[in-house]
Amino acid sequence: MKTTRLTAIVMILAALSGSGCQRAPREVERPEKIVSLRLLAYDSTTYAKLAQLWEKYYDAYPSEDAYANWMYAAGYAGFADYEPMLSKGLEKYPANPVLLYLSGKSKLWGHDNQEGRQLMERAAALDPDYMDPWHGLAVGYIVEGDREKADVALRRLLDGRAVEDVIMDFSYNMLASVDTNAILITNGDNDTFPGWILTRIIRFRPDVTIVNRSLLNVDSYASSIVKEGVPPFITRESLDSLKTLVSADRGKVESGQFPPKEQMSLGDRLVSRIIEAAERVGRPVYFACTMNSYPLWNQIAAQARGLGLVTRVTRSSTPYPAQFHKLFRTWITEYRTGGLDSWQVHSAREMAAGRLLSENYAIALSSLMHQIETAGPDVQLSLFRWYREHIVDLLHKNSVDKLNSMWFSSGSPREIKEWSKSKGWMGD
């Protein structure tokens, strides 16, 4: 009897192996999950490779999750056929939160903001714990001037721990570095969302108004930030004229009349207007250190004062040395470091957003090294110890030697000299 049953089982397995129930080839392995650039930042080449791997995986194991990862990577890679492929995927998987979010993201700042917002709202309703749609909704509501809904979305990001502690602390430390009633100009997600959460939800430094440079390229954002307290800086008529001018400049760039780097975007031109308006009413304006060197810097360089994680771009009656003294005291006694010291950051990959952002502390200290040395050995030693305790182990392998060696000079305190010697950055 037992032999008969065993024979039957073998026959069934043999039949299944010859049917359409075959497994995909072993060499098709599941690629890594694609997450937001706010969490992990690769270059476009890496995303292109990941998109190809996910496409191959989807061919072998078709599923809405595989398709969503494929589209996420393809979007970051900038594939030419991304939009039609995304639309095809949403038709096939209309209830997938990731595809809904990606579709909403592509439409939110396009011709139909309402449709983009509705897609993200649907994604958030289907999976409230999926944080990406809440980022998009927070921006959408802020641009539209709907403060109540914007704060609901920001609260959801806070409660959902969508922002890592190290990134939240970075914004906290920037805010701690600016004067009362300041305007802080930011550029990306990780220097903006945490600041909004801190100032609007947690109510740390609610006197500071955060303005995102990138969003200034969206028409309605200019009026919404005035409602949030930014001094009126442009009329509707002037904004329309400025948009025409920017469009004409773009045509000159495309025709080769002058290089792209010389063209100022609409956002940059509006930042200049904000600085002028703020100076008229005596409000200080700062740039986050995450602002790259845009053509705008040529206009503000003469009066800009680098203060570590921020740069003051409006004039101040406080002498520069006194500003440094205040900054160094704040850095040593008030900067939050829990995120920098967390095991999550120390075990993260080098391209994790939190680790990449942390390197700005080292770069900021490097830019202040002359002032640190001038401030005296006590200040120099205190900042060095802060750096060694919280930053050294997070530096990228390509920059660690250069950034560490900045501390050594002939006038360095003995402790710094001995540390530099142990690392091989000075001779015997």
N, C-alpha and C positions, 0 to 999 in steps of 0.2 A: 504493500500500500504506500509506504514512504517513498519507494522508488518511483512509483507512478506519479505522485505529486511533484517530486523533484523534476521529473522529465517534463511535466506540464509547465512548470515555472520556467525552465530553460527554453522551451518552445515559445512561451509568451515573450521573454526577453529578446529572443532572436527575431521575433516578428516586429517588436518595437524598434529594434536597431535597424531594420530595413524599411521602416516607415518614415514619415515626415517629422518624427519626434527626435531627430538627431540634434546633438549639442553643437554649438558653434565651435569653430577651431580653437584650440587651446591658446594660440598665439594672440588672439584678440582679448586683451586684458582691459579691465575697466580703468579709464584714465582718472586723474585726480579731479575732484569736484571743483567747478569754477565758482568763485565767490567774487564779491564786489572789490573793485580797486581800493575801496576804503579799508579793506582788510588785508589784501595781498596784491602787490603790484608787479606784474611782469611787463616785458616789452612786447611790442606788436608781433615780433617774430615768434616769441614763445607762445603767444595766444594763437597764432596761425597754426603752429604745430599741434597745440591742444585741440583746436577745432577739427583738424584732420583726424586726430585720434578718436574724438567723440563721434565724428561722422562714420568712421569705420566701425566703432562699437555699436552705433545705432543700426547700421546695416546688419550686424550680427545679432543684436538683441534689441529689436525695436521697442521703445517705450517712451512715454512722455517725458520722463526724467532725463533720459539720454538725449532726447531732442532739445530739451531746455538747456542742458549743459553745452550742447553743440552750438546753439544760438548765442548763448552768453559769451563763449569764446570767440565766435565769429564776429560778434559785434565789437569786441575789444580789438580784434585783429584788423577791423576795417574792411572786411570782405565786400566786394562790389555787389554781390548778390544777396547781401544780408537781409535787406528789407523784404524782398519777395519770399525768401526762405522763411523768414519770421512769420509773415502773413500766412504762408502755407501751413506752418506748424500750428498756429493759433486756430486755423480752420479745423485741423485734425484733432487738436487737444484744447478745446475752448475753455476748459475749466482749470488749466494749469496756471498757478499763480506766477511762476517765473516768466512764462511766455506773455502773460497779461501785463506784468510789470515792464518787461522789455518793450512790448508794443506801446504801452503808455509812455514810457521814457522817450521813445522816438517821436511821439506826437506832441508831447507836453509843451515843447517850445517851437512847434511848427505851426502849421496853418490852423490846427484845431486843438487849442489848449483844453477845451472842455472834454473832448473825447479822450485825450491823454489822461486827464484827471479821473474820468469815470473808469477807465481801464485799471488804473492803480487802486482806486477805491474798491473795485471788484476783487482785485488780487488780495488786498488787505482783508476783505470780508471773508474770502475763502480760507485764508491762512493768517490769522492775526499775529502769529508769532514769527512770520516771515518779515524781516525788518526793512528790506530794500524798498517796498512800496511806501512805507512811512517816511523814508527820506524824501522820496519824490513828492509825496503829498505835502510835507512840511514846506518844501520850496514852492510848490504850486500855490498853496494858501497864502504864503508870505508875499509872493509876487502879486497876488490878487488883492492883498490888503485885508484878508480875512483873519484877523488876529486870533479869534477864538478857536477856529479850526486848526490854525497853525500851531497853537499851543497844545492842543489835544494830540496832534501828531508828534510834537517834540516830547511831550510827556510819555507817549507810547515808546519812543526811542529810549528814553531814560529808564522806564520800567522794564523794558525788554533787554536792557544792557547791550544795546546795539553799538555803543561806543566803548571801546576798550579803555580801561583806567589810565593807561599811559598816554592815550590821545586826549582824554578828558583833562588830565593833569597838565598837559602841554598848553591847552587853551586857558586853563586856570592861571598858569604862570605868566602867560602873555598878558592876561587881564590884570594881574597883580602888578605888572610893570608900567602901566599907563596912568596918566594923571586923571583927576576927577573930570567927569563929563566929557570924556574923550570919544572920538570916532575911530574905530579900528577897521582898517581896510584889509579884507582877507581875499583869498583867491579860489581855494578848492574846497572839497568836502570836509577834510579832516582838520582844517583850521577855521571852519565856519559852523558846522552843526554843533560841536561841543560848546562853542561860545554862545550860540543861541540858547542851548539848554541851560547853560550856567546863568546867563543874564536874564532870561525870560521865565524859566521854570524854577531853578534853584534859587534865583534872585541874588546871586553873587555878582557884584558890580553891576547892578541894574542901571547905573548912571552911564554906562558905556553903550554906545550904539555900534553894532557890527554891520558893516556894509560889504557885501560880496562883489568884488570887481567883475567877475564873470557874468553875474546876473544883471549887471547894469546894461548889458547888451539886449535885455528884454524890456520892451517899452514900458509896461505897467510897473516895473520894479522901481523906477525913478520916483513915481508919485507915491508908492507905498512906503518908501523909507522916509519921505518927508512927513508922512503921518506918524511914523515911529520916532520922530524927533530930529531928523537931519535938517539943518537950515535949508529953506528953499534955495535951490541952486540952478534951476533952469525952467523956462516957460515951455508950454506945449509947442508954441511956434518955433522957439529956438531949438527945441529937440528935433522937430521935423527938419529944420535947416541943417542941423548937425548930421543927421542921418543921411541926408543928400550928399553932404560933403564927404562923409566916410565912404559912401558908395562910389563917389567919383574917384577918390584916392585908391580904392580897391581896383578900379579899372586901370589906373595908371600903373599899379603894381603888376597886374596881369599883362600889360603891354610892355613892361620892362622899363618904364620911364624912371622908376626908382625902386630900390630893393625892398622886399617885404618888411624887413626889420625897421624901416623908416616910417611905415604906416602905423598910425595910432588907431586902435580900435575905438568903437563908440564907448565902450566901457572905460577905457583910459581917458578919453576926452571928458567924460562925465566925472571921473575921479578928480581931474584937475579943477572942474567947476566946484565940486564939493569942498576941496581944499580952500579955494578962494572964498566960498561962502562961510566956511567955518572960521577962517581968519577974521572975517568982518565982524563976527559975533564973539570972538575970543575963545572958540572951542579948539582944543588940541586935536590934531589928526595924526594917527600912527599907521604905518604899514606893518603887517605881520611879516616875520622873517621868511615866510614861505612864498612871498611875492618875488617872482623872478625878475631879471633885469629886462624890463620892457622899455620901449622908447620913452615912456612916461618918465623914467628915471632921469633923463636928460633935463627935464623941466624942474624937477624937485631937488636935484643933487646939491645945489648951492646952499640950501637951507636944511638939508636932511642931516639928522644926527642919529647915528647907529647906537642903539641901546640894548644890545643883545638880541633877545627874541623879537624885539620890535624896533622900528625906526621912526623917529619923530620927524614929520615932514612939514610941520608948521613952526613958526618962530616961538621962542620961549624967553621969558624974562629971567628965568633961572639960569645962572652960569652953568656951562657944560660940566665942569668938575663937580659941581653940586649934584647935577643929575646922575653922574656916575656913582657918587657916594650913596645916594638914595637907592640906585639900582643894585649895587653890590650888597647893601644891607638887606634889601628885599630878597635878593637871590639866595643869600645864605640862611635867612631866618624864616622866609615865608613860602618859598617854592615847595610845591608838593612833589614827593618822590615815590609814593607808594606804587604807582604804576610802573615806574622805572625799575623798581626792585622786585617786581612780581615774577613768579616762576613762569607765568604765561609768556612774558616778553623774553625772558632769558632762554626759554626752550623753543621760541619761535624761529622760523626760517629767516635768513637774512633779508629776504624781500618782503617780509611782513611789514605792513604799513606802520605799526607801532615802533618797530626797530628802526625803520628808515627815518621816521620823524624824530626819533631820539637823537640822531646824529646832529640835528640842528643846534642842540645845546653845545656840543663841542665846537661847531663852526662859529657859533655866537661868541663863545669864550675866546676863540682864536682871534676874532675881529677886535676884541677888547683887550688883547694882551698888553699893549703899551699902557693903557689906562690902569690895568690891574697892577702892573709893575710899579707905576707911578704912585698908586694908592698906598703902597707900603707892604712890607713882608707879612704883616698879620692878615691883611685882606687877601694877598696872593696865596698864602698858605691855606686859608679857610676855603677859598674857591677851588684850589687844587685838590684838597681833601674831598670836597663835594663832588668834583669831577671824577676822581679816582674811585670813590665809593659807588657812584650811581651810573656812570657813563662808560667807563673804559671797556667793560665786558660786552657792551652792546654795539661797538663800532664795527663797521664793515671791514673785512680783511684788507681791502684795497686802500683804505684810508687810515687805518689804525696807527701806523708808524708816524705818518705825517702829523696827525692830530695830537698824538701823545708827545712827540718831540717838541711841540710848541712851548711846553712849559719850561724847558731848560734855557737859561741864560746865565751869563756870568754873575748876575746879581741875584740869582734865585736863592731862597732859603736852603739850608743844608739838607733838609728832608727831601726837597724836590730834586736837588742835585744827586743825592744818593739813589733815589728812585730812577732818575734818568740814566744814571750809570749802570744800574742793575738791568735796565732794558736795552743797554747798548747804544744810547743816544748821545753819549759824551765819552771822551777818552779818559784814561787814568789820570 
